[in-house]
Structures are given as C-alpha cells and as structure tokens.
Amino acid sequence: MTEALPPGSHLRRLAFGFMTTYTVRAALQLKLVDAFDDAPRTGAEVAAALGLPAETVTRLLRALTVLGLFTEPETGRFAVTGEGRLLGQAHPGAQSALVEMFTDPVMTRGWEGMAESVRTGRPAFDDVFGKPFFAHLAEDPAKSALFNASMSEGSRAVARILPQAFDFGRFASVTDVGGGDGTLLTEILRAHPSVRGAVFDSAEGGAAATGRFEAAGLADRTSVLTGDFFAEVPDGSDVYLLKSIIHDWDDDRCATILRHCRAVMPPDGRLLLVEPVLPEVVRPGTPPGLYLSDLNMLVNVGGRERTRTDFENLCRRANLEATDTRPLGDTGFWLIEAIPAP
C-alpha cells in the first residue's frame, strides 16, 4: 500500500519547481553530459574534465540523479540516462536548444508577471522587455537562432509522423506558413517525392531553411519566401500548413492569418493546423504541460492553447470548415484539417 504524503508535500513540490528548471539549465550550461562517454565516471573525473570543483559537481550530479537524468550505480560514480543524453550537444535526438531556450530569462522572466497578465489579459513579456516577444527576437540574432533551433527540435517527433498521417501525395505543392528552418517540410518532401514545397516566414524565422533544404538534396523542389502572414500569404500552393503558429496569437489575429490562407487556397485545397488541443473539460490525469503551455502563451506572446471547439470556431471566422481533428501519435500535437467552406 502506498503511504499518503504529509499535507503540503505536493504544494511544496510545486513551489520548488523553479529549482528543477535551473538545475537542468546548469547541467546544460556546464556541458555535464558531454563530459561522459558510455562508461560511468566519478564526480571528480567529470569535474577535472570540465575544470570545475569536484565537490560542487558531485552535488549537482546527485540532484540530477534524483531528477532522472543520471544514475549513481556506486558511491560517487555516475552514468547518464537515456533522457539525460538528450542534453548532449551531439545526440541525434538532442533537446539541448529547446531546454536552453525555455530556461532562458527571455522565456522565464515574463512568468514573474503572471498575476498581472491574468488581471489584464496582456503578455507580461511586453512590460518586462519593453516590446513584444517576436520583436525582441528580431533584434537579437543569437537569441532568434536559438529560438529557431529549439522549434526545430520540438518539431522532430511531428516530422516523423505527419508525412504518413496525411496524404500529401494527392497534392502538387505545400506551403509551410511560419515554417522556420524547414524541419517539418523536409520530412514531408522526403516522404512524397512528387510534391514541391515552400517555407513562408520572416527573414529571421526562415534564415536557416535554404541550408537545410540544400543539405537534404531538396533545393530543386523548394523555395523560401519572406513576408508577414498578417499582411498576406503567398498563393500557388494546394496545401497550407501551420504548426505551432495559431497558439502564439489571440483569436482576432489568428482569424487574420487564416483568412489570408483562405484567400489563396484553391477550391480543393487544404489547410492543416498542427497544435496541441485542450480537452473540453479538465479530467484527472490530464497532462499539466498542456495548461502550463497555455499560460506560457499568455505571459510571453498573448496567445493561447485551444479546444477542438475553439479551432472549429476560428476556422468558421475565416470561411473554412474543420473536417477532421485527430491526434498525431503520442507527440502531444493534433492535426486539424480544414477545407474552404461552401
């Protein structure tokens, strides 16, 4: 029988959550995982390799062990777990850019103003940094590149599943609106050799896309288009794809983006939204990340996560009809498919 925790234990664990965030960030900043090969190492050996004090490195490794990123198979000797390996710079499934971005002050400081965001409905980020999130990134090339890399890492799981979850081969062309470095579009085009594709993004957002397409041998089937989806979306495609775009904005701005897509869609075209979908009611066992992401949208960009009903209503505002909504495996994302309304 599991023994009940003392009153307040869960609440204290929640209150101390920031400590976990900065413990993981320290591991990344100090490149702890990169100091390990396949064999366990002592804290002193890791410290010597990194030029750091042995005592404090060992203390950090023990905290990371409790968090599941390392094990301590014998006293003072540590090994990296599979999850911990994802903090390594060279791991093929690395999440290091994502972790660095989401533990960076540019992401965390807005949370200090959560109460004010709840009072006003406005992103606290704007007050902390003096301008909106994406305007701030546009003025910081290094941070913008980190954000793009984190979005690429966050798209890998979807990129493995989406090309088979939707029959892109029925269509001649796809435009990935806000498609960043082309991670998602690259996998779609690899899986469907007859399809051509374009990334449409801001200059800083799409800066790495051309290089990715060239490295994948897709330069002759791709283009990178620069612009502002609040002004217009380029015509010429059969399918318009938006992943993790709609949750960045309020309903009115989302409706504007979707109307611009609708304006250039052919009669038999498709709009595909790839987003988390909130349940209509919070049930026991619902992953907290869904709702924490919703609050992250509130405090940093003024957007929100949405329910299936919310997405259907947004589509109607843009003269679109949502015809199918289904989960994309265990990625945490859903595919919302829409067609031009009659």
ZIVENRA-V819734 format. One record per helix or strand of 2 or more residues. SS is the DSSP state (hx for helix, st for strand). FROM is the first residue (numbers start at 1). TO is the last residue. If there is no record, write none. Layout:
# ZIVENRA-V819734
SS_FROM_TO / SS_FROM_TO
This chain:
# ZIVENRA-V819734
hx_9_15 / hx_17_29 / hx_33_35 / st_41_42 / hx_43_50 / hx_54_66 / st_70_74 / st_77_80 / hx_82_85 / hx_96_102 / hx_105_120 / hx_124_129 / hx_133_138 / hx_141_165 / hx_168_170 / st_173_177 / hx_183_191 / st_196_201 / hx_209_215 / hx_219_221 / st_222_226 / st_239_243 / hx_246_248 / hx_251_264 / st_270_275 / st_277_278 / hx_288_300 / st_306_307 / hx_308_317 / st_320_327 / st_334_340
